[in-house]
């Protein structure tokens, strides 16, 4: 079996620690956002952060639960996929009560898209990487 998949406990710990880090960071007050202009329209760079952080989190889960490279079924883990999607929503909603933070539906969309892409692409990426 692949060395990466032999590290189940490590990826389980990384998954739970990453979720805790997400919760802690999203609870910090008054975090500034950076913007760039694309075709004279502002675009917030933290959208990439939301996407990436949640994609990595899903990737940790995928590696933790894989039995073999490329062998991951969302259907077999649907309850956990749904739970992480709810966590992403609750994480964004709870910012209503954090000073200097707000609920941003676009942040929520990027959270959810990151999770979906992480769950879908991590098995494919690992399969491609280990070929």
C-alpha positions in Angstrom: 0.0 0.0 0.0 1.1 3.5 -0.7 3.1 5.3 2.1 0.7 8.3 1.9 -2.3 6.1 2.7 -0.5 4.4 5.5 -0.6 7.7 7.4 -4.3 7.5 8.3 -3.9 8.8 11.9 -1.9 11.8 10.6 -4.5 12.8 8.0 -7.3 12.3 10.5 -5.4 14.6 13.0 -4.7 17.1 10.1 -8.4 17.1 9.2 -9.6 17.8 12.7 -6.8 20.4 13.4 -7.5 22.1 10.1 -11.2 22.4 11.0 -10.3 23.9 14.3 -7.9 26.4 12.6 -10.7 27.4 10.3 -12.9 28.1 13.2 -10.3 30.0 15.1 -9.3 32.2 12.1 -12.8 32.9 11.2 -13.5 34.1 14.7 -10.7 36.7 14.7 -12.1 40.2 14.6 -11.3 43.0 12.1 -9.4 41.1 9.4 -8.7 43.3 6.4 -9.3 42.0 2.9 -7.1 42.7 0.0 -8.5 43.5 -3.5 -7.1 43.6 -7.0 -8.7 45.2 -10.0 -9.7 42.9 -12.9 -11.0 44.8 -15.9 -11.5 47.8 -13.6 -13.6 45.8 -11.2 -12.5 45.0 -7.6 -12.0 41.3 -6.8 -11.3 40.2 -3.2 -8.3 38.0 -2.9 -9.8 36.3 0.2 -12.2 34.4 -2.1 -9.2 32.3 -3.2 -8.3 31.8 0.5 -11.8 30.6 1.3 -11.7 28.2 -1.7 -8.2 26.9 -0.9 -8.6 26.4 2.8 -11.8 24.4 2.3 -10.4 22.4 -0.6 -7.3 21.4 1.5 -9.6 20.4 4.4 -11.6 18.2 2.0 -8.4 16.8 0.7 -7.3 15.8 4.2 -10.6 13.9 4.6 -10.2 12.2 1.3 -6.7 10.9 2.1 -7.8 9.9 5.6 -10.7 7.8 4.2 -9.1 6.4 1.0 -8.5 2.7 0.9 -6.4 2.9 -2.2 -5.1 5.7 -4.5 -8.1 7.0 -6.4 -10.6 4.9 -4.4 -12.9 7.5 -2.8 -16.6 7.6 -3.1 -18.6 10.7 -2.0 -21.7 8.5 -1.8 -20.0 6.3 0.8 -19.2 9.4 2.9 -22.2 11.5 2.1 -23.0 12.2 5.7 -19.6 13.6 6.3 -19.6 15.6 3.1 -23.0 17.1 4.2 -21.6 17.8 7.7 -18.6 19.7 6.3 -20.9 21.7 4.0 -23.0 22.6 7.0 -19.8 23.5 9.0 -18.7 25.8 6.1 -22.1 27.5 6.2 -22.2 27.8 10.0 -18.6 29.1 10.0 -19.6 31.9 7.6 -22.9 32.7 9.5 -21.2 32.9 12.9 -19.2 35.9 11.7 -22.3 38.0 12.1 -21.4 38.2 15.8 -17.7 38.8 15.4 -16.7 42.5 15.5 -15.5 43.8 12.2 -16.7 40.7 10.4 -19.9 40.0 8.4 -21.8 37.2 6.7 -20.8 37.3 3.1 -22.7 34.9 0.8 -19.9 35.0 -1.8 -17.5 33.7 0.9 -19.9 31.0 1.6 -20.1 30.0 -2.1 -16.3 29.8 -2.2 -16.2 27.7 1.0 -18.7 25.3 -0.5 -17.0 25.2 -3.9 -13.6 24.5 -2.2 -15.1 21.6 -0.4 -16.8 20.2 -3.5 -13.6 20.5 -5.6 -11.5 19.0 -2.8 -13.8 16.0 -2.6 -13.9 15.6 -6.3 -10.4 16.4 -7.4 -8.2 15.0 -4.5 -8.8 11.4 -5.6 -8.2 12.2 -9.2 -5.1 14.3 -8.4 -3.6 11.5 -6.3 -4.3 8.9 -8.9 -2.6 11.1 -11.6 0.3 12.0 -9.3 1.1 8.3 -8.4 0.8 7.0 -11.9 
